[in-house]
């Protein structure tokens, strides 16, 4: 047996990890994602002391800018969107490491200049050839950028003397075939271990807490199976519309935009078996088993629902229909709501329906996982009103109001044996003094550290498309059912559960 290392402090795992000196190159750095998420996340990491002294934020975009121009945009983005308090002294330290290279994606000279800049940074900032390339760009632009990185050998870790990584934003293709083509292209330019497919939902503290809830406690895991669970409902509701993204949304729709990635990843984490360890390979192995075990309803007409929002009222204001959104075709059949009943064909979950739904212009913004337990087989309370007693529920709130709610029956004070549902709440905001890091903050740090635990691999992506592709093929050519903005989706979604004598949980 190997003896314990006497020099190792057992508290090491709790110490914050800081990456090696490196550069983060962001393509499309003037877009909304970079301005609202990536740059603020970089500032927040700097504010928490989690960036190395030799760190460089290097922007690339089609703008006639110098370093100072980009520095001004980055400062404004950090001031407006950072999670932590903006401090001038932190920004001054970071501002010295903000660089910009102008150019278009098909401009060979611009990419040659980008390569030269990275070489210069090895001397000026000691990055030692370490660089991560973040593709904050439309998927259609991925191939040309990847080919430029290959041409200039910027993707070659061995040739550059350090590590080179790439971060690819969803959607990972628009169907199984295109995802395979994209995966093949990315893996041919970068080595597979250096490819990070980012799903920002996996960076949320409450999603990771789902694993802690299950595997760090003996309270829940023994009943986390078909013997006790009636059904599982996973909801991602948004109260906003398409927010000017008509071109993207018309080509994607709710199923490709959310169901294929966010919701199926949440399902996998909910249904997976305990991994042998909390590392990237072990976690991906168990998630992939679940994704391969997913079954579609035998009757897709009865087991799915598809909707498109009409005009209605939200927060006291009248909002227009999807067809009246700028850039949307008047005869568009694109869905803004999708719901499906899935099964997981394993011993643990056989017979338990997993209901997934997502939609825009719903009453409120909320993402949650609700595990709904079977009713007690016998209630010994004679002549007692139990009509107000529903199924026990364990609800993991991913956003907002992050936390966990347990709903169960309790006696009402008084002389009669009256039982009603009550809730016990755990709230992140009131239970811990430190606020949760924003998802991109956590995921960017993991990219720079080379930790792929929270990043799906290409097998998970392809298995997810095997679930969504048959739905898209079934829906092709069909009009989506209309639902009023401010309602919880189309009537077909309610009917889908009513056929099985269930109802949607009201978040």
N, C-alpha and C positions, 0 to 999 in steps of 0.2 A: 504494500500500500504506500502510495506517495505521501510523505509527511507534509503537513501544512506548512506553508511558507511563513516563518516567524517574522519576516519583515513586512508582511502584508497587513495593512490595517483593515479589520473587518468592516469598517465604516466606508471603505473606498467606494462601494457601489452607490453611496448616497452623495458623494461629492460630484459637483457639476463637471461635465466633460467639456473641454475646450478643443476645437479642431486645431490642426496644424495650420501654419501660414498658408493662405490660399486666395484665389480670386473667384468671385461669383460673377459670371458673365450672363447678363439678362438680355435676350433677344426680344424685341417688342417692348422695350422698357418705358415707352411713353403711353402704353395702353392702361386700361382700367385695372387689370389684375396687378400689374407692377406698381401702379400708383397707390392703390387702395390696400394691397395685401403684402406684396413682396418687399418694397422699400420700407414700409412701417415695421415689418417683421425683422428686417436687418437692423433697424434702429433699436427695436426692443431688445434684440440679442446683445447689441453693444451696450445698452443701458444696464443690462443684467451682468455684464462682464463675461459674456460667453463667446465673444469673438477674439481671435488671436490678434496680437499687435500687428502682425503682418497680414492683415486682411484688406482686400480691395473689392469694391463694388464697381463693376465695369459694365456700362450700358451700351447697347447697340441699337440704333434705330435710324430711320430715314429723316433726319433733322440736320440742318446746318448749324450745329451747336459745337461749342467748345466745352471743356471740362467745367467751367464756371456756370454755364447755362444749365447743364444737367445737374450740377450741384444745387442750384436754386430750386429746380423742380423737385429734387429728392428731399430737400429740407422742407418744402411746403407739404409734400406728401407725408413726411414723418410727423410734422406738427399737427396735421389735420386728422390722421388716421392711426397713429401709434397707440398701442394699448397702455403703455407706461407713460409717466409724466415726461414731457419734453424738457430736456435740460441742455442749455447752450454748451456747457463744457463737454458733454458727451458728443454733441453734434460736431463741435470743433475738432475733436479727435478723429471722428469718422470722416469728416469732410476732406481731410488730407488724403484720404484713400478712395475718393470717388473719381472715376474716370469715364470718358465717353468716346466712342468711335462712331462717326456718322457713316451711313451707307445703306444700300438696299441689299436684299438677300442674293441677288444675282450679280452683285458687283465684286468681281475677283479682287480688285485693288483694295476694296474696303476690308475684305477678309484677310488679305495679306497684311494690311495695317493692324488688324486685330491681333494677328499672330505676332507681329513685331512688338506690339504693346505688351503682350503677355511675356515675351522674352525680356523686355526692358524691366518689367516688374519683378523678375527674378533677382535683379540687382538692387533696384530701388526699395523693394518691400520684402525681399527674401521669400517669395512664395514657392520657390524650389520646384517649379513646374506643376504645382497643384492648381487645378481649375475645374469648376463645375459650370456647365452650360445649361441655362434654364430657357426652355423654348416656350416663352409666353407669347405665342403666336398662333394664328389659325392652323388647324391640322393640315390644310392644303399646302402650307409653306414648309412643313417638316422636311420633305424630301430634298428641296433645294438647299436648305441650311445644313442638313446632315451631309450632303455631298460636298459642300464647301468645307466643312470641318474635316472631312476625309481628304479632300484635295490638299489642304494646307497642313495635313498631319497633326492638326490640333487635337484630334481625338485619340492620338496614339500615346497611351500612358508610358510605354517602355521608351519610346523615342524622345519624350519630353522630360524624362527623368523624375517624374512625379505621377500623381494620379490624375486622371481625367474622367469626369462623370457627366452624364446628361440627365436632365429632368424633363419628362414628357408629361404635359397636361392632358387630361381627358378632353374630348372623347378619344379613346384608343381605337380609331377607325369608326365606321358606321355600320358594319356587320362583321360576321366571322371572317369572311374572305379578306376584307380590307384590313382588319386587325392583324391577320397573319402576315399580310404584305408589309404593314407598318412595323410589326415586330421583327420581321426578317431584315428590313432595312436598318432599323436602329441597331440590331445585334450584329449586323455586318460592319457597321462603322465603329461602334463601341463594343467592348466585350460585355456579355450579358450581366456579369456582376456589377458593372458600372452604369447600368441603365436603371433609373428610378422613375417608375410610373406613379405619378402623384394623384392620390384621391384624398382631398383635404379633410373629408369626414373622418378618416382614420387617425388624423392628428388631434381630434377633439378629446379633451380629458374624459368626458363622460363615456365616449366610446371605449376608451382604454379601461375605464372603471368597470365596464361590463365584465371584462376578464377578471378583474380583482373581485368583483361581487360574486362571481361563480366559483373561482378556483382558490380564493383565499379564505373562504368561509365554508363550514360544514352545514350551515343552515339551509342553503338553497340547492346545492348540487344533487342531493338525494331525491328531490322532487322535480328536477329539471328534465322531465321525460314524459313519454306518452301515458304512463300510468296515472299521472296527476295533472298534466297540462291539457286543457281543452283545445286551445288555439293560441296563435301568436299573431299580433297585429303590428306591423311596422309602418309608420306614417311619416312622410315628409311633406308638410303643407306650407305653402307660401301665400302671403296676402298680396304680393306684388304681381304685376304682369310680366311681359317679356322685356321691359326696360330698354327699348331700342335695339334689341338683338334679333330683329325679325329674320335677317338673312340666315343666321345660325339656327334659330328655332324652327323655321320653315323646313330646314333640311334634317332636323333632328327629332323634335317632338319630345314629349315628356318621358316616354319609355327609354329612348336612347340617351337623353340628357341626364336622367336621374335613376331610373330603375336598373339599367344595365350596370351601373357602378355603385353609387351610394347605397341603394336599398339592398342589393344582393350582397354587398360586403357586410352590411349590418346583419343580414340573415345568416351569413356564414359565421360571424362571430357569436351569434346567439345560439346556433345549433351545433357548433363544433365540439369535438371531444377535447379533453384536457391535453395540451401539448406536453411533450416530455421536458421541455424547457422553454423559457420565454426568449427565444432567439428567432431570427428571421426564418431560417429553414424549417424549424419545428412548427412555427405558427402557420406558415404558408402551407405546409403539408396537411394540417388539420382543416384549414379553410378550404383547400382544394378538394378534399374528400367530400365536404358538404356540397360544394358547387356541382360536383359530378353526380351527386345523389339526388339533385332536384328533379322533380317530376312536374310536368304541366297538367292542367286539368284535361280529362278526356274530351270534354265538350268545351272548346274555347269560347263559344258564344255564351255559355252559361257561367264559365269560370273566369271571365275577364270583363272589364268595363273600360270605356274610352270616352272622354268628354272634351268639350271645348267651351271656354267661358263666354257667356253672353254679357251684355251690359247689366249693371246692377249697382248695389250700394255697398261701400266699404268704409268704415270709420266715419260715417256721416257724409261721405262724398260719393257722388255718382261717378262711376267709372265706365269706360267704353268697352265694347265687346272685342274679342280677339280679331275678328274680321275687320274692325275699324282701326286696328293698330297700324301705324305707318310701316309700309313695306310688306304687309301681309296681303296675299291675293284674296280677292272677294269670294272666291269659291274654294278657299283653302280647306283641306280635310285634316290638317295637322292637329294632333291631340295636345291639349294643355293639362289633361288629367288622364291618369292611367292607373288601373287597379287590377290585380291578378291574384288568384288563389293558387299557391304552389304547395307541393308536398316535398318532404325530405325522406327518401326511402332508405332509412337506416333503422336498426333495432330500437334506438332511443326514440325516434320521432315518427315511426310508422303510424299512419292514421291521423296525425295532427296537422290541420291546415295552417299554412302560413299565409296571411293576407297582407299584401303589400299595396300601398297606394301613395300616389304623389300628385300634386296639382297646384296650379297657380290661381290667384284670385279667390282663394279660400278664406274663411273668416279670420284666421290668425296664422302667424308664422310659428310653426312648431315641428320638431322632429322628435319622435319617441318610439320606443320599443315596449309593447305591452304584452306581457306573458299572462294569459288568462287561464286560471286553473279550473278544474272541474268542480261542480257543486258537491257538497258533502252528500254521501250516499243515503244518509238518514238524519233527520232532524227530530230529536226526542221531545221537542217542546210542544206538547199538546195544546190545542186551542190558542196557539200563538201566531200573531201576524208576522209572517216572514216575507211578505210580498216585496218589502223594500230591501231585502237581502239579495244581492247579486253574487256573481262569481268573485272569488278572491282574485286580485290582480297585483302584479309587480310591474311597475312602469318605470323604465329608465328614460329620463328626459334628456335628450342630447342637446337641444336648444329650444328656446331660451330657458331661463330659470333652471339651469343645469342641476340635476339631482335625481333622487329615486323616491318613488311613492309606493307604499304598500297599502292596499285596500283590503279590509277584512270586516267581519261582522262583530258587533259588540252590543251588549245589553244597554238599553236606554234606562237611565235612572228612573225609579218608580216602583210601584207595587206589582205591575204587570211584567211578564216576560216578553218584552218587545225588543226585537233585534233590528238594528240598522247598520248600514255601512259607515265605516269611519276610515280616515286616512292617517298614515304615519309618514311624515316627510323628512327626507334628508336633503339639505340644500348645500351645494358647494360654497356658495357665497357667504353663508353664515357659519359654516363648520371649519373653515380654514382661514388663516390670516392672509395667506398669499393667494392672489388671484390666479386663475388658470391661464397659462400661456395661450395665445391665439394659435389656431391649428397650423398656419403657415410658419409661425415662429418655431414650433416644435419640428416640423418636417424639414424646414431649411437647415436647421442645426443637424438633423440626422443625415441629410445629404452630405454636408461638409465633414461629418464624422465617418461617413461610409456605412451607416447603420440602416439596413433595409427592412427592419422588423415591421414597420408600418406601411410598407409599399407593396402592392400586389404585383405578382410576376406575370409573365405572358400566359402561363397556363390558366391562371385565375381569370384573366381577361377573356381568353378564348372560351372558357367554360361558361362565363356569363353571357357571351354572345350566343351560345347554343341554347340558352333559355329565351333570350329576347328575339332572336331571328324568327322562330315560328310564330310569335305574336305579331311581329311586323308583317309577315307574309299573310297571316289570317286577316289582319286589319286592312291590308292594301286594297284601295279602291272603295273602302267603306267611309261613310261620313261619320264624324264623331257626334255623339249625343250632346246637345246643348245643355248647359247649366248656368244659372244666374250667378254672376260675381257676388261673393258674400255668402254663398251656400257651400255645403260640404261635398260638392260634386254632383254628378248626374244621378238620376234615379236608378239607373242600371247598376250602379255600385251598391246601393242599398238592397236591390233585388238579389244581387249575387250572394250576399250573406243571408238574406231572408229565406232563400231556398234551403239553407241548412240550419234554419232557426237560430240565427245569430244576428247581431247588429254591430255596426261600427262603434267603437268607443269614441266618445266625444272628448277630445283633448282639453 
